[in-house]
Amino acid sequence: MKTITDAINERLARTRNLKQMDAEDMIESVYRKHPKLSKIDADIIEVRSARMICSIEHDNEPLPALKKREEDLRKEREEYLEKHHIRPDFDREQVVCTKCEDTGFVTNSDGRRMVCTACMKDAIKETYDNSGMKDFGTYTLKSFDLNYFKDNGERKKKFTAIRDLIEGRSAKPLMVLNGGVQSGKTYLAIVACKYAALQGQSSYYLKADRLGSLKRDELDELKGYDLIVIDDYAPEVTQDKYNSSALHTLLEARLASGRATIIVSSAPLEVLVSDSEERIAGKLKSAGTL
């Protein structure tokens, strides 16, 4: 399971390598056309090395002359660059993404740190696809409608509560998102997962009936995700011993570590508590509602 952090780090590593190669190619090209500039830069490096050796050996006598020599060389370099219309930063790695300056993150208008969608578009999509959301490409934050079914106030309240949960401002790490059929619960759940990923958090979306088929290493990974969303939960799911065991193990670990978990269900919380397997019901009793 690849998280957004994994995808961003891979992308940044590729970017660093490309920047380094581009810089090396540019330096080689400029020096090939301007051997005098190459000689000036080599002399500057040599003078700096000599100054460093003097400092290490506490030999201060040659330092004034070396300092003057470096100043003269730097002035000669600047004049040469200007005369031949060479970029002063030709020998430095260039920024690829001007929006985030190759950090992978930007600060949005309300001060939140978010993944840069300008250069991390592919990494974001890869993360979504590997986090259970491959079939929900059209469920985006941009198209998310707070006035769905003309319930602007209630829907906004739920989204704000989810955002508080993701950003660590919720008193309860386990929350239940209720709503009737076709009430937009899944859309909201997917948006929650994608919002967490855009904040650089690891998030995962899965259906409740898939829990029992998770491999041990997958289940162990999900214990440490910043946010997981378990959709289509119903008490009947816990009648399967594999589903019940996996859900109990997952909730126990996540509650102990205070990591955010959202359970999505059409049934109200009191029904989930009364009809779920005893161990799961005990965990659900501590849940808040959205």
PEJO-V259671 format. One line per field, one symbol per residue. phi: phi as a letter, one per 20 degrees, with the letter a starting at -180 (. if undefined). psi: psi as a letter, one per 30 degrees, with the letter a starting at -180 (. if undefined). burial: 1 if it has 9 or more other ideal C-beta (glycine too) atoms within 8 Angstrom, else 0. A space follows every 10 residues. Layout:
# PEJO-V259671
phi: ???
psi: ???
burial: ???
This chain:
# PEJO-V259671
phi: .eefffffff ffffffffff ffffffgfff ffecfffgff ffffffffff ffffffelde ffggffffff fffffffgff fffdldgfdg edfefedffd lmenccdefd neecffffdd gffffffgfe dndgecfeec ffefdfdgll dgffffffff ffffffemdd fdfdcdddrf fldnffgfff ffffffffen efcbdbeffe gfeffgffff fffdffbcdd elebgfgefe ffffffffff ffffffemef cdddbeefgf ffffdeggff gffffefedd
psi: jkleeeeeee eeeeeeeeee eeeeeeeeee eefifeeeee eeeeeeeeee eeeeeeghjf efeeeeeeee eeeeeeeeee eeeghkkfgf glkkkejfef hgffllkafg gkklkjfefg eeeeeeeeeg gggeghffjl eefkjfgkgh heeeeeeeee eeeeeegggk fkfkkkjlll khggeeeeee eeeeeeefgg lklkklkeff effkleeeee efegkekkkj lhklefeffk eeeeeeeeee eeeeeefgkk kkkklfklee eeeeflkeee eeefffllk.
burial: 0011001101 1100110111 0110011001 1001001101 1011001101 1011000000 0110011011 0011011101 1000010001 0000001001 0101110000 0001110011 0011011100 1010010011 0001000100 0000110110 1111110001 0011111100 0001111111 1111111111 1111110110 1101000110 1110111111 1111101101 0111111111 1111100011 1111101010 1110011001 1011001101
